[in-house]
């Protein structure tokens, strides 16, 4: 099995387990994995990359306590513009390929999906399409981080539709840029 085939299998397996989690749990998982990646030495990071994820610490909050969700949400802010560029920017090469996999995709939009199992199946399909595209755009080449980000995005798309999700992402990105601009001291 080639490395890319193995990585795709790892991503698909991760996504299948992630679609069952709540948004809070997804942000917490993202926080745990990124925190471990930031603190890992090169050898530990290499092992995690080969296995697809770091082992989840049991009963340990890694010094962040309840802030693991907030830490994950902060990292989501790093992932969100990349997803926006992939899915919402008309100049994205991958956009049409991804849109073809979205449920009820018509003219570059995807309708929100209502329903338990069909929603999870649709989220699984969308996240599985997004994760491989996202992995190379992240600071850590770690499948679980791409899988979590892709799953969060898939759930947002399914709950609101692609057009609304793109609008929300654009507003979120613009708000962060405005906040950064206000933080910069005048020269």
C-alpha positions in Angstrom: 0.0 0.0 0.0 1.5 3.4 -1.0 1.9 6.2 1.5 -0.9 8.3 -0.1 -3.2 5.3 -0.1 -2.4 4.6 3.5 -2.9 8.2 4.4 -6.3 8.3 2.7 -7.3 5.2 4.6 -6.3 6.8 7.9 -8.2 10.0 7.0 -11.3 8.1 6.1 -11.2 6.1 9.3 -10.7 9.2 11.4 -13.5 11.0 9.7 -15.9 8.1 10.3 -15.3 8.3 14.0 -15.3 12.1 14.2 -18.7 12.7 12.5 -20.3 11.3 15.6 -18.8 14.0 17.9 -20.3 17.3 18.9 -18.8 20.6 17.8 -17.4 21.1 21.4 -15.8 17.7 21.3 -14.3 18.3 17.9 -12.7 21.6 19.1 -11.4 19.8 22.2 -9.9 17.1 20.0 -8.3 19.6 17.8 -6.9 21.4 20.8 -5.4 18.2 22.2 -3.8 17.2 19.0 -2.4 20.6 18.1 -1.1 21.1 21.7 0.7 17.8 21.5 2.1 18.6 18.1 3.4 22.0 19.4 5.2 20.3 22.3 6.5 17.2 20.5 10.1 16.7 19.6 10.8 15.8 16.0 10.9 12.0 16.7 7.5 12.1 18.5 5.9 14.2 15.7 7.3 11.8 13.1 5.7 8.8 14.9 2.4 10.7 15.2 2.4 11.6 11.5 3.1 7.9 10.6 0.2 6.8 12.9 -2.1 9.6 11.9 -2.5 11.1 15.4 -1.1 11.4 18.8 -2.5 9.1 21.5 -5.1 10.9 23.5 -4.0 11.6 27.0 -6.2 9.9 29.6 -7.6 12.1 32.3 -5.0 14.8 31.6 -5.9 18.2 30.4 -2.4 19.1 29.3 -2.2 22.2 31.4 -5.1 23.8 29.6 -8.1 22.4 31.6 -11.3 23.7 30.2 -9.4 25.9 27.8 -8.7 22.9 25.4 -11.9 23.7 23.5 -10.8 27.4 23.3 -7.4 26.3 22.2 -8.9 24.2 19.5 -11.2 27.0 18.4 -8.1 29.3 18.1 -6.6 26.7 15.8 -9.8 26.5 13.9 -9.3 30.2 13.1 -6.1 29.1 11.3 -7.9 26.4 9.3 -11.0 28.5 8.4 -9.4 30.8 5.9 -7.8 27.8 4.1 -11.2 26.1 3.8 -12.7 29.4 2.7 -10.2 29.6 -0.1 -10.8 26.0 -1.1 -14.6 26.1 -1.1 -15.7 29.6 -1.5 -13.1 31.4 -3.6 -14.1 31.0 -7.2 -10.4 30.8 -8.3 -9.9 27.6 -6.3 -8.9 24.7 -8.6 -10.3 22.1 -6.2 -13.7 23.9 -5.7 -15.6 22.1 -8.5 -14.2 18.7 -7.5 -15.3 19.3 -3.9 -18.7 20.8 -4.9 -19.4 17.7 -6.9 -19.3 15.7 -3.7 -21.5 17.9 -1.7 -25.1 16.7 -1.2 -27.7 18.5 -3.4 -25.0 20.6 -4.9 -26.5 23.0 -7.5 -24.6 25.9 -9.1 -21.9 26.1 -6.5 -24.1 25.8 -3.4 -25.1 23.0 -1.2 -28.3 22.8 0.7 -28.4 22.2 4.4 -29.2 18.5 5.2 -31.7 17.7 7.9 -31.6 14.3 9.5 -29.4 12.2 11.8 -27.9 9.3 9.9 -28.1 10.8 6.5 -26.5 14.0 7.9 -23.6 12.0 9.3 -23.2 10.1 6.1 -23.2 13.3 4.2 -20.7 14.9 6.7 -18.5 11.8 6.3 -18.5 12.2 2.5 -17.7 15.9 2.6 -15.0 15.6 5.3 -13.4 12.7 3.5 -13.2 14.9 0.3 -11.8 17.9 2.2 -9.3 16.3 4.6 -6.6 15.3 2.0 -6.8 18.8 0.4 -6.4 20.4 3.8 -3.6 18.3 5.2 -0.9 20.0 3.1 -2.1 23.4 4.0 -1.6 23.1 7.8 1.5 23.8 9.9 1.6 20.2 11.1 1.3 17.4 8.5 -0.8 15.4 10.9 -3.9 13.6 9.5 -6.0 14.0 12.6 -5.8 17.8 12.5 -6.9 17.8 8.9 -9.7 15.3 9.6 -11.0 17.3 12.6 -10.9 20.6 10.6 -12.7 18.9 7.6 -15.3 17.4 9.9 -16.1 20.7 11.5 -16.4 22.3 8.1 -18.6 19.5 6.8 -21.0 19.8 9.8 -21.2 23.6 9.3 -21.9 23.1 5.6 -24.6 20.6 6.3 -26.3 22.7 9.0 -26.3 25.9 7.0 -25.6 25.2 3.4 -22.4 26.1 1.6 -23.4 29.6 0.6 -24.3 30.6 4.2 -21.2 28.8 5.5 -19.0 30.8 3.1 -20.6 34.0 4.2 -20.1 33.1 7.9 -16.4 32.2 7.2 -15.9 35.5 5.3 -17.4 37.5 8.2 -15.3 35.6 10.7 -12.1 36.2 8.7 -12.9 39.9 8.2 -13.6 40.3 11.9 -10.2 38.8 12.9 -8.4 40.9 10.3 -10.1 44.1 11.7 -9.2 43.0 15.3 -5.6 42.5 14.2 -5.5 45.9 12.5 -6.8 47.6 15.7 -4.1 45.8 17.8 -1.3 47.1 15.7 0.3 50.2 17.2 0.4 53.4 15.1 3.8 54.0 13.6 
